[in-house]
Amino acid sequence: MRSPANRPSGPTRPVAPIRLASAFLWLLVAHRGAVADDQPPPGAYLQFVRERADSLRADDRTPTTLDGWRDRRDVVRRGLLEAWGGFPAEPCPLDARVMGTLDRDGYRVEKLIFQTRPGVWMTANAYVPAVAGKRPAILNVHGHWRGAKQDPVVQARCIGAARLGFFVLAVDAFGAGERGVGKALGEYHGEMAAATLLPVGLPLSGLQVYENQRAVDYLRTRPEVDGDRIGVTGASGGGNQAMYAGAWDERIRAAVPVCSVGNYRAYLGTGCCLCELVPGALRFTEEWGVLGLTAPRGLMLINATRDASQFSVAEARKSLAHLEPVFGLYDRPAHVRHTVFESGHDYSRAMREAMYGWMALHLKGEGDGAPVAEPSNQAEDPEALRCYPGMTRPDDWITIPRFAAAEGRKLLAARPEPKDAGRWRATGDALRTALVERVFGGFPAAPGAPPRSEPAGDGRTLLVSFAPEPGLSLTARVEAASKPTGPVVILIDLDGAEKAASGALAAEIRRSGWGLVTLDLRATGKMAWPSDQVGRAPDHNTAEWGLWIGRPLLGQWVLDVRRLLDALERTGGAMPSELILVGQGPGGLVALCAGAVDARVAKVAAVGTLASYLTDGPYIDQRLGIMAPGIVREAGDVADLAGLIAPRRVVIAGGVGANGRPLAAGPLREVYRSASLVWELSGAAREFSLSEDTDPAAVLRALR
């Protein structure tokens, strides 16, 4: 048998679990070394992620030839398309409809909708100038202003540009404005609403790029628009949209992202909306590589001196240092410009006037790109601009969660049901590989440093310290079993080891005479980032940092569990009787995934755990860290993940819906139907236990 240090990092086919000696505790003591009393500080995970990001981009160099840039350009485009989950091969009909019109001095506003994907409708306002002939057009994408396209800040640049002779199309982003889960304006489309898109592999950033492509399609259908003279602008999250739209869609001749450009590494240590996140981006580019896709077309970057760090002038200049030479390779150095304002985060009048001048130069061929004065304008009451005023939007409107659920159902329906045990074993091996390599971003090799241990408390408890990978250190608390042949339970709670060790389930484990292991997985418990929560996502920022480097927290937590097993095995040689993973709440997903890819685990229990990634509403009482991009597409839903553990025992105790509410027996059986089938094919139907009961004593009975 290979030593733990040389064990393959990928998934292994389930075999009989390791049985370990009852002398485990004392072997640990014999190998003990100094163990720090305190866990690493919360900043340890941020430092780890930053070091990983620096390593990923360490070889970045400014291109020196056009051929060299074109090669890099292809890499960036391929990486973006893969990160976004691809785009439809054929666009659906736009089927545009005008819902109402407002006539104003020098322009009119059309309230309209058009279809971006089958059944998915984009709400928009067209500002049509009262000028004869075909006009240049500006696609206006909003940021996180509460009113979205209706917000007075957004209206100002639409009216100003229309009165300067531009056809302007202002659109509501998916999940914002008139397109929220609810019908009222003011909804935020990020955190646990946008999170529903991640498991099906279609992140919001990519959906926005595709929808803005469809907006350009619509502009080119308008008889008033010159389809070869289209620009895009937006601020904040809208600035990100403008950057990606201008980079991706070569029909756009000029882009002006405002208060949004910095660099990807600058996001590590702060937060952003999920609409701005490109999963795994730092594996193939920095932000300058995306901006460079716009070359040699016109690109003006606007930054503010008092903006957030990730959008700061200093961080933007780091991108510009690589970006400006790209435009030089095309002999178009004047086609990129950086404009800085003494301001906070905004799209102020001075910023708008700079944008008008840039658009006039690149879309009209007028002026030299200097600011153009803004005509006077009067904003409308936001309700007056709505396609569906008040509560009149259709009840069957496709929202972000509904879209994600429909896409997930398509993915699951396309998966063939296993017909026999032999075929399932081959399928299971392929799914485990996909889970580790394509979803989790792979597992790094085990560090060579040995674990350390020392006794604590009453002498029957050990602290075991180990490095799951370079740059991180974790400490597990190991409480010995009081029964000589008792199993050992690793109890996983993403709220931290203290909560796990003090809860009712831990108490029942001790009463049963079983051994108990608890630890803070990275970025949890005492290692949790102190300002991590955004809305309904308690681990919002740390989860995003992992996604930027292509390492979702779910996969990192699974790695922590695997390295814990290595540490226990290397220190004591074996574990008493059998090893059981028990996960509480979102920790149940960690337990299931760890059990799926590591055959040393004898049994797994998920208690009060999310039963399905698919939901018609935002996630409630869940963690962003378990929403691994593409997990449903590559490996299946929660039930399919559980099925990868068969024929070993799995206990599902009280699954919950995405709304955080417990599922009744009938719905719980239905959602786990595919898992039940796998155990039946394996000839081990009795090893799969499904119950509404989350009582600790009942859970342990099911594990016996």
C-alpha positions in Angstrom: 0.0 0.0 0.0 1.2 3.5 -0.8 2.1 5.7 2.1 -0.5 8.5 2.8 1.9 11.1 1.5 2.0 9.4 -1.9 -1.7 8.5 -2.1 -3.2 9.7 -5.4 -5.0 13.1 -4.9 -7.9 12.2 -7.1 -11.0 10.1 -6.3 -10.8 6.4 -5.5 -13.3 3.7 -6.1 -15.1 2.7 -2.9 -13.7 -0.4 -1.3 -13.8 -1.8 2.2 -12.9 1.0 4.7 -9.7 0.9 6.7 -10.1 -0.8 10.1 -7.8 0.7 12.7 -6.2 -0.4 16.0 -7.7 0.5 19.4 -4.3 1.7 20.5 -4.8 4.7 18.2 -4.9 7.3 21.0 -1.6 6.2 22.6 0.2 6.0 19.3 -0.8 9.6 18.7 0.7 10.6 22.0 3.9 8.7 21.2 4.3 10.8 18.0 3.4 14.1 19.6 5.1 17.4 18.9 4.3 20.9 19.9 0.9 22.1 18.9 -0.1 25.7 19.1 -2.9 26.5 21.6 -4.7 28.8 19.2 -6.1 28.3 15.7 -4.6 30.4 12.9 -6.1 33.8 12.7 -9.1 34.6 10.4 -6.6 36.3 8.0 -4.8 33.0 7.3 -7.3 32.0 4.6 -7.1 35.3 2.9 -3.3 35.1 2.9 -3.5 31.6 1.4 -5.9 32.7 -1.4 -3.7 35.7 -2.2 -0.6 33.6 -2.4 -2.4 31.1 -4.6 -3.6 33.9 -6.9 0.0 35.3 -7.1 1.3 31.9 -8.0 -1.4 31.4 -10.7 -0.5 34.7 -12.4 3.3 34.7 -11.6 4.2 34.2 -15.3 2.0 37.0 -16.7 4.0 39.2 -19.1 2.9 42.1 -21.2 2.7 40.9 -24.9 5.4 42.2 -27.2 4.1 41.1 -30.5 0.6 41.0 -32.1 0.8 37.3 -32.7 1.7 36.8 -29.1 -1.2 38.8 -28.0 -3.6 37.0 -30.4 -2.5 33.7 -28.8 -3.2 35.0 -25.4 -6.5 36.5 -26.6 -7.7 33.1 -27.7 -6.8 31.6 -24.2 -8.8 34.4 -22.5 -11.8 33.9 -24.7 -11.8 30.2 -24.3 -11.4 30.5 -20.5 -14.3 33.0 -20.2 -16.6 30.9 -22.3 -15.9 27.8 -20.2 -16.3 29.7 -16.9 -19.6 31.1 -18.1 -20.9 27.6 -19.1 -21.1 28.3 -22.8 -23.7 30.2 -24.8 -26.7 28.9 -26.8 -25.7 27.7 -30.2 -28.7 29.5 -31.8 -30.4 32.6 -30.5 -34.1 32.4 -29.9 -36.5 34.9 -31.5 -36.5 38.3 -29.8 -40.2 38.7 -30.2 -39.9 42.3 -29.1 -43.0 44.1 -27.8 -43.6 47.7 -27.0 -45.6 48.0 -23.7 -46.0 51.8 -23.7 -44.6 55.1 -24.9 -43.7 58.5 -23.3 -43.3 61.5 -25.6 -40.8 64.0 -24.4 -39.1 67.1 -25.7 -36.5 66.0 -28.3 -37.0 62.2 -27.7 -39.5 59.6 -26.7 -39.2 56.6 -24.3 -40.5 53.2 -25.4 -41.2 50.7 -22.6 -40.4 47.3 -24.2 -39.6 43.7 -23.6 -37.7 41.2 -25.7 -36.7 37.5 -25.3 -33.1 36.6 -24.5 -33.6 32.9 -24.0 -36.7 30.9 -24.5 -39.3 32.2 -22.0 -36.8 34.6 -20.5 -37.7 38.3 -21.0 -35.6 41.4 -20.6 -37.4 44.6 -19.6 -36.0 47.7 -21.3 -36.5 51.4 -22.1 -35.5 52.8 -25.5 -34.8 56.5 -25.6 -35.4 57.4 -29.3 -34.1 60.8 -30.4 -36.3 63.0 -32.6 -33.7 63.1 -35.3 -34.1 61.8 -38.9 -31.9 59.0 -40.2 -29.9 56.2 -38.7 -28.3 57.1 -35.4 -25.4 55.6 -33.3 -26.7 53.7 -30.3 -25.5 53.2 -26.7 -26.5 50.2 -24.6 -26.8 51.5 -21.1 -26.4 48.9 -18.4 -27.2 49.8 -14.8 -25.2 49.0 -11.7 -26.5 48.3 -8.2 -28.7 51.4 -8.0 -32.0 50.3 -6.5 -34.1 51.4 -9.3 -32.0 49.6 -12.0 -32.9 51.1 -15.4 -35.6 53.2 -13.8 -33.2 54.8 -11.3 -32.7 58.6 -11.7 -28.9 58.1 -11.8 -29.3 55.8 -14.8 -32.0 57.9 -16.4 -29.7 61.0 -16.4 -27.2 59.5 -18.9 -29.9 58.0 -21.0 -31.8 61.3 -21.4 -28.5 63.2 -21.9 -27.3 60.9 -24.7 -30.7 60.9 -26.4 -30.8 64.6 -26.5 -27.3 64.5 -28.0 -28.6 62.4 -30.9 -27.8 58.8 -29.6 -30.4 56.1 -29.7 -30.2 54.7 -26.1 -31.3 51.3 -24.8 -31.4 50.9 -21.0 -32.0 47.3 -19.8 -32.7 45.6 -16.5 -30.2 43.0 -15.6 -31.4 39.5 -14.8 -32.8 39.6 -11.3 -32.8 43.4 -11.0 -35.3 46.2 -11.6 -38.5 44.6 -13.0 -36.8 41.2 -13.1 -36.4 40.3 -9.4 -37.9 37.4 -7.6 -40.6 39.7 -6.4 -42.4 42.3 -8.4 -41.4 45.5 -6.6 -38.4 47.5 -7.6 -35.3 47.6 -5.4 -34.3 43.9 -5.2 -30.7 42.9 -5.1 -29.9 40.1 -7.6 -26.7 38.8 -5.9 -25.9 36.6 -2.9 -28.3 33.7 -2.5 -30.5 34.5 -5.5 -27.6 34.5 -8.0 -26.1 31.6 -6.1 -28.8 29.3 -7.5 -27.1 29.6 -10.9 -23.7 28.3 -9.7 -24.6 24.6 -9.3 -25.9 24.4 -12.9 -22.8 26.0 -14.2 -24.3 29.3 -15.5 -23.0 32.1 -13.4 -24.7 35.5 -13.5 -21.7 37.2 -15.0 -22.0 35.0 -18.1 -25.8 35.3 -18.4 -25.4 39.1 -18.4 -22.9 38.9 -21.2 -25.2 36.8 -23.3 -28.2 38.9 -22.5 -26.3 42.1 -23.4 -25.5 40.4 -26.7 -29.2 39.9 -27.3 -29.7 43.6 -26.5 -27.2 44.4 -29.3 -29.2 42.0 -31.5 -32.3 44.0 -30.7 -30.6 47.4 -31.4 -29.6 46.1 -34.8 -33.2 45.4 -35.6 -34.3 49.0 -35.1 -34.6 51.0 -38.3 -33.4 54.1 -36.4 -30.1 52.5 -35.5 -26.8 52.2 -37.4 -25.9 48.7 -36.3 -22.2 49.4 -37.0 -22.0 52.2 -34.5 -22.9 50.8 -31.1 -21.3 51.6 -27.7 -21.9 50.4 -24.2 -21.5 52.0 -20.8 -22.4 51.5 -17.1 -21.1 52.1 -13.6 -20.3 49.9 -10.7 -21.8 46.5 -11.5 -22.9 48.0 -14.7 -19.3 49.0 -15.4 -18.4 45.3 -15.1 -21.2 44.5 -17.6 -19.9 47.2 -19.9 -16.3 45.8 -19.7 -17.4 42.2 -20.5 -19.9 43.2 -23.2 -17.3 45.4 -24.9 -14.7 42.7 -24.6 -16.8 39.9 -25.8 -19.1 41.4 -28.5 -17.0 42.8 -31.3 -20.0 44.6 -32.8 -19.5 47.1 -30.0 -17.2 49.9 -31.2 -16.7 51.8 -27.9 -17.0 50.9 -24.2 -16.9 53.1 -21.1 -16.9 51.2 -17.9 -17.2 53.6 -14.9 -16.1 53.0 -11.3 -15.6 49.3 -11.9 -12.1 48.5 -13.3 -9.3 47.5 -11.0 -7.9 44.0 -11.2 -9.1 40.6 -10.1 -6.6 40.2 -7.3 -7.9 43.3 -5.7 -11.2 41.5 -5.1 -9.4 39.2 -2.6 -10.0 40.7 0.7 -13.2 42.4 -0.1 -16.5 41.4 -1.7 -18.3 41.9 -4.9 -21.7 41.0 -6.4 -21.9 37.6 -7.9 -22.8 39.3 -11.1 -19.1 40.5 -11.2 -17.6 37.1 -10.5 -16.0 34.9 -13.2 -15.4 31.5 -11.5 -11.8 30.4 -11.9 -10.8 33.6 -13.8 -7.4 33.9 -12.1 -6.5 30.5 -13.5 -6.3 31.9 -17.0 -6.1 35.7 -16.9 -6.0 38.9 -14.9 -8.5 41.6 -15.6 -6.2 43.4 -18.1 -6.5 40.3 -20.3 -10.3 40.8 -20.5 -10.0 44.5 -21.1 -7.5 43.8 -23.9 -10.2 41.9 -25.8 -11.7 45.3 -26.7 -8.6 46.4 -28.6 -8.3 48.1 -31.0 -11.9 49.4 -30.5 -12.4 52.4 -28.3 -12.1 51.9 -24.5 -12.3 54.6 -21.8 -11.8 53.6 -18.2 -13.3 56.0 -15.6 -12.2 55.8 -12.0 -12.8 57.8 -8.9 -10.3 58.9 -6.3 -12.5 58.0 -3.3 -13.8 54.7 -4.6 -13.5 51.2 -2.9 -10.1 49.6 -3.0 -11.0 47.1 -5.7 -12.0 49.9 -8.1 -9.3 52.3 -7.0 -7.2 54.4 -9.3 -4.1 52.5 -8.1 -5.5 49.1 -8.9 -6.8 50.2 -12.3 -3.3 51.5 -13.2 -1.9 48.0 -12.6 -4.3 46.7 -15.3 -3.4 49.7 -17.6 0.3 48.9 -17.4 -0.4 45.7 -19.3 -3.4 47.0 -21.3 -1.9 50.1 -23.0 0.8 48.0 -24.8 -1.9 45.8 -26.3 -3.5 48.8 -28.0 0.0 49.8 -29.1 0.4 46.5 -30.9 -2.6 47.5 -33.0 -1.0 51.0 -33.6 -4.1 52.4 -31.8 -2.6 53.8 -28.5 -5.2 56.6 -28.5 -8.0 54.1 -28.5 -7.6 53.5 -24.7 -7.9 56.3 -22.2 -7.9 56.5 -18.4 -9.9 59.3 -16.9 -9.8 60.0 -13.2 -12.3 62.1 -11.2 -12.1 63.5 -7.7 -15.2 61.7 -6.5 -16.7 58.8 -4.7 -18.4 55.8 -6.3 -20.8 57.4 -8.8 -21.7 58.1 -12.4 -21.6 61.9 -11.9 -22.4 64.6 -14.5 -18.7 65.1 -15.1 -18.3 61.4 -15.8 -21.3 61.4 -18.1 -19.9 64.3 -20.1 -16.6 62.4 -20.5 -18.5 59.4 -21.8 -20.5 61.6 -24.3 -17.3 62.9 -25.7 -15.8 59.4 -26.1 -18.9 58.1 -27.7 -19.1 61.1 -30.1 -15.5 60.4 -31.2 -15.9 56.7 -31.7 -19.5 56.4 -32.9 -20.1 59.7 -34.7 -16.5 60.6 -35.7 -17.0 64.0 -34.0 -14.5 65.8 -31.8 -11.3 64.5 -30.2 -12.9 62.6 -27.2 -13.0 65.6 -24.9 -16.0 66.0 -22.7 -19.3 67.1 -24.3 -21.7 69.3 -22.2 -24.8 67.5 -21.0 -28.1 69.0 -22.1 -30.7 69.7 -19.4 -32.8 66.8 -18.4 -35.7 65.9 -16.1 -35.9 62.3 -14.7 -39.2 60.5 -14.7 -40.9 58.9 -11.8 -39.4 55.4 -11.8 -42.9 53.8 -11.9 -43.6 55.6 -15.1 -40.8 53.8 -16.9 -41.9 50.3 -15.9 -43.1 47.8 -18.4 -45.2 46.2 -15.7 -46.2 48.9 -13.2 -47.0 48.0 -9.6 -47.8 44.3 -9.3 -48.9 43.7 -12.9 -46.0 41.5 -14.0 -47.2 38.0 -15.0 -47.0 35.4 -12.1 -45.2 32.9 -14.3 -42.3 35.3 -15.0 -38.9 33.5 -15.2 -36.7 34.7 -12.4 -33.1 33.8 -11.7 -34.0 30.8 -9.4 -36.7 29.6 -11.7 -34.3 29.7 -14.7 -31.6 27.9 -12.7 -34.1 25.2 -11.6 -35.3 24.7 -15.1 -31.8 24.3 -16.4 -31.0 21.9 -13.6 -34.0 19.8 -14.4 -32.8 19.6 -18.0 -29.4 18.4 -16.9 -30.8 15.8 -14.6 -33.3 14.5 -17.2 -30.4 14.0 -19.7 -28.6 11.7 -17.2 -29.3 8.1 -17.9 -30.5 6.1 -15.0 -28.2 3.3 -13.9 -29.3 -0.1 -15.2 -26.9 -2.5 -13.6 -24.2 -2.5 -10.9 -21.4 -2.9 -13.4 -22.3 0.1 -15.5 -22.9 2.1 -12.4 -19.4 1.4 -11.1 -17.9 2.7 -14.3 -20.2 5.7 -14.2 -19.5 6.4 -10.6 -15.7 6.4 -11.3 -16.2 9.0 -14.0 -18.4 11.1 -11.8 -15.9 11.1 -9.0 -13.2 12.2 -11.3 -15.4 15.0 -12.7 -16.3 16.1 -9.2 -12.7 16.4 -8.1 -11.1 17.7 -11.3 -13.8 19.8 -13.0 -15.9 21.0 -10.0 -13.4 21.2 -7.1 -10.4 22.3 -9.3 -8.3 19.3 -8.4 -6.6 18.4 -5.1 -3.0 19.5 -4.6 -0.4 17.0 -3.5 -0.3 16.3 0.2 2.3 18.3 2.1 5.3 16.4 3.3 5.4 17.8 6.8 4.1 15.3 9.4 1.2 16.1 11.7 1.8 17.0 15.3 -0.2 16.1 18.4 -0.3 16.6 22.1 -2.7 15.6 24.9 -5.3 18.1 26.2 -7.9 18.2 28.9 -8.4 15.0 30.8 -5.7 13.0 29.0 -8.2 11.2 26.7 -8.3 14.1 24.3 -5.7 15.1 21.7 -5.0 18.1 19.6 -3.8 17.1 16.2 -2.3 19.8 14.0 -1.7 19.3 10.3 -1.3 21.3 7.1 -4.0 20.5 4.5 -1.8 22.3 1.9 1.0 24.8 2.0 0.1 28.0 3.7 -2.7 26.6 6.0 -2.7 24.9 9.3 -5.7 23.2 11.0 -6.1 21.7 14.4 -8.5 18.9 15.2 -9.7 17.9 18.7 -9.8 14.1 19.0 -11.8 12.6 21.9 -11.1 8.9 22.4 -13.8 6.4 22.3 -14.7 5.0 25.8 -15.5 1.6 24.2 -12.5 -0.3 23.0 -14.1 -1.1 19.6 -16.2 2.0 19.3 -16.2 3.9 16.0 -14.8 7.4 15.6 -17.1 10.2 14.3 -15.7 13.2 12.5 -18.5 15.8 13.2 -18.6 18.6 10.6 -20.4 21.8 11.3 -19.5 24.9 9.1 -20.4 27.1 12.1 -17.2 25.8 13.7 -15.8 23.2 16.0 -17.1 24.8 19.2 -20.7 24.6 18.0 -20.2 21.0 16.8 -18.6 19.9 20.1 -21.2 21.5 22.3 -24.3 20.3 20.5 -26.8 17.5 21.1 -25.3 15.3 18.5 -21.8 15.4 20.0 -23.3 14.7 23.4 -25.1 11.6 22.1 -21.8 10.4 20.4 -20.1 10.6 23.7 -22.9 8.9 25.6 -22.7 6.0 23.0 -19.0 5.5 23.8 -17.8 6.5 20.4 -14.8 8.6 19.6 -15.4 12.2 18.4 -13.3 14.5 16.2 -14.1 18.2 15.7 -12.2 20.9 13.9 -12.6 24.3 12.3 -12.3 23.7 8.6 -10.6 26.6 6.7 -12.5 29.9 6.8 -15.0 28.5 9.4 -15.3 28.8 13.2 -12.4 30.7 14.7 -10.9 31.0 11.2 -14.0 32.7 9.8 -13.5 36.1 8.2 -15.1 38.7 10.6 -17.0 40.6 7.9 -18.0 37.7 5.7 -21.8 37.9 5.6 -23.7 39.6 2.8 -27.5 39.3 2.9 -28.4 35.6 3.3 -24.9 34.3 2.7 -22.9 34.0 5.9 -19.7 33.1 4.1 -20.2 35.3 1.0 -16.7 36.9 0.7 -14.5 33.9 1.5 -16.6 31.7 -0.8 -16.1 34.2 -3.6 -12.3 34.3 -3.0 -12.2 30.6 -3.5 -14.2 30.9 -6.7 -11.8 33.5 -8.2 -8.9 31.0 -8.0 -11.0 28.1 -9.2 -11.3 26.3 -5.9 -14.8 26.4 -4.5 -14.9 26.2 -0.7 -16.9 22.9 -0.9 -13.9 21.3 -2.5 -11.4 22.9 -0.2 -13.4 21.6 2.8 -13.4 18.1 1.3 -9.7 18.4 1.0 -9.4 19.4 4.7 -11.3 16.3 5.7 -9.1 14.1 3.5 -5.9 15.6 5.0 -7.4 15.1 8.5 -7.7 11.4 7.7 -4.1 11.4 6.4 -3.0 13.1 9.7 -4.8 10.6 11.9 -3.5 7.7 9.9 0.1 8.9 9.8 0.1 9.7 13.5 -1.6 6.7 15.0 -1.4 4.2 12.1 -5.1 3.5 12.3 -8.5 4.5 13.8 -10.6 2.5 16.2 -13.0 0.1 14.5 -14.4 2.4 11.7 -14.5 6.0 10.6 -17.8 7.8 10.2 -18.4 11.3 8.8 -21.4 13.2 10.1 -22.3 16.6 8.7 -24.8 19.0 10.2 -26.8 21.4 8.0 -24.6 22.6 5.1 -21.8 20.5 6.6 -23.7 17.4 5.3 -22.7 18.3 1.8 -19.0 18.3 2.9 -19.5 14.8 4.5 -21.3 13.4 1.4 -18.6 14.7 -1.0 -15.8 13.6 1.2 -17.3 10.1 1.5 -17.8 10.0 -2.2 -14.1 10.5 -3.0 -12.4 8.8 -0.1 -12.9 5.1 0.4 -11.4 5.2 4.0 -14.8 6.5 5.2 -17.0 3.6 6.3 -20.3 5.5 6.8 -21.7 9.0 6.2 -24.6 10.8 7.8 -26.1 14.1 6.6 -28.3 15.7 9.2 -30.8 18.5 8.2 -28.9 19.0 5.0 -30.0 20.6 1.7 -31.8 17.9 -0.2 -31.5 19.5 -3.7 -29.6 22.3 -5.3 -32.7 23.1 -7.5 -35.1 25.7 -6.2 -37.6 28.2 -7.4 -36.5 30.8 -4.8 -33.2 32.0 -3.2 -31.4 29.8 -0.8 -32.1 30.4 2.9 -30.1 29.1 5.8 -27.4 27.7 3.5 -23.8 28.7 2.7 -22.4 30.1 -0.5 -19.4 27.9 0.0 -21.4 24.7 -0.9 -22.6 26.1 -4.2 -19.8 24.8 -6.3 -20.0 25.9 -10.0 -21.2 23.2 -12.3 -21.6 20.5 -9.6 -25.1 19.5 -10.9 -23.9 19.5 -14.5 -20.8 17.5 -13.8 -21.8 15.2 -11.0 -25.5 15.5 -10.3 -27.7 16.8 -7.5 -27.4 16.0 -3.8 -28.9 12.6 -4.2 -26.4 11.7 -6.9 -23.5 12.8 -4.7 -24.9 10.5 -2.0 -25.1 7.7 -4.5 -21.4 7.8 -5.2 -20.8 6.4 -1.7 -22.8 3.2 -2.3 -22.6 0.4 -1.2 -21.3 1.9 2.0 -23.8 3.1 4.5 -25.4 6.5 4.2 -27.9 8.1 6.5 -30.0 11.0 5.4 -31.6 12.4 8.5 -34.1 15.2 7.8 -33.4 16.9 4.5 -34.4 20.5 4.1 -35.5 22.5 1.1 -33.7 25.5 -0.3 -36.0 27.6 1.8 -34.5 26.1 4.9 -37.7 24.2 5.9 -37.7 20.5 6.6 -39.1 18.2 3.9 -41.9 15.8 4.7 -41.3 12.1 4.2 -42.9 11.9 0.7 -40.9 14.8 -0.9 -37.7 13.6 0.8 -38.1 10.1 -0.6 -38.8 11.5 -4.1 -35.8 13.8 -4.1 -33.5 10.9 -3.1 -35.1 8.3 -5.5 -32.0 8.2 -7.7 -29.8 7.4 -4.6 -32.2 4.6 -3.5 -31.9 3.0 -6.9 -28.1 3.0 -6.7 -28.1 1.1 -3.4 -30.7 -1.4 -4.8 -28.5 -2.0 -7.9 -25.5 -2.5 -5.5 -27.4 -5.2 -3.6 -27.1 -3.1 -0.5 -30.5 -1.4 -0.2 -30.4 -1.7 3.6 -27.3 0.4 3.8 -29.2 3.5 2.6 -31.3 5.1 5.4 -33.7 7.9 4.8 -35.8 9.5 7.5 -37.3 12.8 8.6 -36.0 12.2 12.1 -33.0 14.3 13.1 -33.0 13.2 16.8 -29.3 12.5 17.7 -30.2 9.1 19.1 -32.1 8.1 16.0 -29.2 9.2 13.8 -26.7 7.1 15.7 -29.1 4.1 15.6 -29.2 4.4 11.9 -25.4 4.4 11.7 -25.0 1.2 13.8 
